[in-house]
Amino acid sequence: QVQLVESGGGLVQPGGSLRLSCAASGRIVSLYVMGWYRQAPGKQRELVADITSGGRQNYADVVKGRFTISRDNAKNTVYLQMNDLKPEDTAVYYCNARASTVVRGGGSWGQGTQVTVSS
């Protein structure tokens, strides 16, 4: 069982930046696919970005060029750098860890961190 704890959310103005962190414990996740998802009020949870153990990154079209996912296997941590934030990025952001054999959307989840983009 993997435990995930997110941090770094908050209130930011449009055009601003935030960096989310997700610390994993319970298992070494260096071989896991790590990802960030988000859920806005009244909407389904959606994939924002994920990164394989080998460092291959995948992004939702709406965040390409603005968000960057990275991982530090030595620290069992994954990050999401979010730049040029827009009001539509407002959501609860969840960290996810899954073995490569588990389908996207499965695996372990963190408790979420709120990101609010507003002037």
C-alpha positions in Angstrom: 0.0 0.0 0.0 1.3 3.4 -1.0 0.5 6.5 1.0 0.5 9.8 -0.8 0.5 13.3 0.7 0.1 16.4 -1.5 1.2 19.9 -0.6 1.7 23.3 -2.3 -1.9 24.2 -3.2 -3.3 27.6 -2.5 -4.8 30.8 -3.9 -3.0 32.5 -6.9 -3.9 35.2 -9.3 -4.3 34.5 -13.0 -0.9 34.2 -14.7 0.7 33.1 -11.5 2.6 29.9 -10.6 2.3 27.2 -8.1 4.4 24.1 -7.4 2.7 21.0 -6.1 4.5 18.2 -4.3 3.5 14.7 -3.6 5.5 12.6 -1.1 5.0 8.8 -1.2 5.6 6.4 1.6 4.9 2.8 2.4 6.6 1.6 -0.8 9.4 2.7 -3.1 7.6 4.1 -6.1 10.6 4.5 -8.4 9.1 1.9 -10.7 5.5 3.3 -10.5 3.8 5.6 -12.9 3.1 8.8 -10.9 0.4 11.2 -11.9 -1.6 14.3 -11.1 -5.3 14.5 -11.6 -7.8 17.3 -10.9 -11.5 17.6 -10.1 -13.4 20.8 -10.4 -16.8 21.3 -8.8 -19.5 19.5 -10.8 -17.0 17.8 -13.1 -15.3 14.5 -13.3 -11.8 13.8 -12.2 -9.4 14.2 -15.1 -5.8 13.4 -15.8 -3.5 16.5 -15.8 -0.2 14.8 -16.3 1.7 11.6 -15.6 5.3 10.4 -15.7 6.7 6.9 -16.1 9.5 5.4 -14.1 11.7 6.2 -17.1 10.7 9.8 -17.1 8.3 9.8 -20.1 5.8 12.5 -19.6 2.2 12.8 -20.7 0.0 15.9 -20.5 -3.6 16.9 -21.0 -3.9 19.2 -24.0 -5.2 22.0 -21.9 -2.0 22.2 -19.7 0.6 21.5 -22.4 3.2 24.2 -22.4 2.2 25.6 -19.0 2.6 22.6 -16.6 5.6 20.4 -16.0 5.6 17.1 -14.1 8.8 15.8 -12.7 9.9 13.2 -10.1 12.8 12.7 -7.7 13.0 8.9 -7.1 15.6 9.4 -4.3 13.0 11.4 -2.4 10.0 9.3 -3.5 8.4 12.5 -4.6 6.6 13.8 -7.7 6.1 17.5 -8.5 3.8 19.5 -10.7 5.1 23.0 -11.7 2.1 25.0 -12.9 2.8 28.3 -14.7 0.5 30.8 -16.4 -2.4 29.6 -14.3 -6.0 30.3 -15.5 -9.3 30.4 -13.6 -10.3 27.2 -15.3 -7.3 25.5 -13.6 -9.2 25.9 -10.3 -9.8 22.4 -8.8 -8.7 19.9 -6.2 -5.5 18.3 -7.4 -4.8 14.7 -6.5 -1.6 12.7 -6.7 -1.8 9.1 -8.0 0.7 6.2 -8.0 0.2 3.0 -9.9 2.2 0.1 -11.1 2.7 0.0 -14.8 0.4 -2.9 -15.1 -2.5 -1.0 -13.6 -4.7 1.0 -15.9 -4.7 4.8 -15.8 -7.1 5.9 -13.0 -6.3 3.0 -10.7 -3.7 2.7 -8.0 -3.3 4.8 -4.9 -4.6 8.3 -4.3 -3.7 11.2 -2.0 -6.2 13.3 -0.2 -6.0 16.2 -2.6 -4.9 19.8 -2.4 -7.0 22.8 -3.4 -5.8 25.1 -6.2 -7.8 28.3 -6.7 -7.0 30.8 -9.5 -8.8 34.0 -8.9 -8.1 37.8 -8.9 
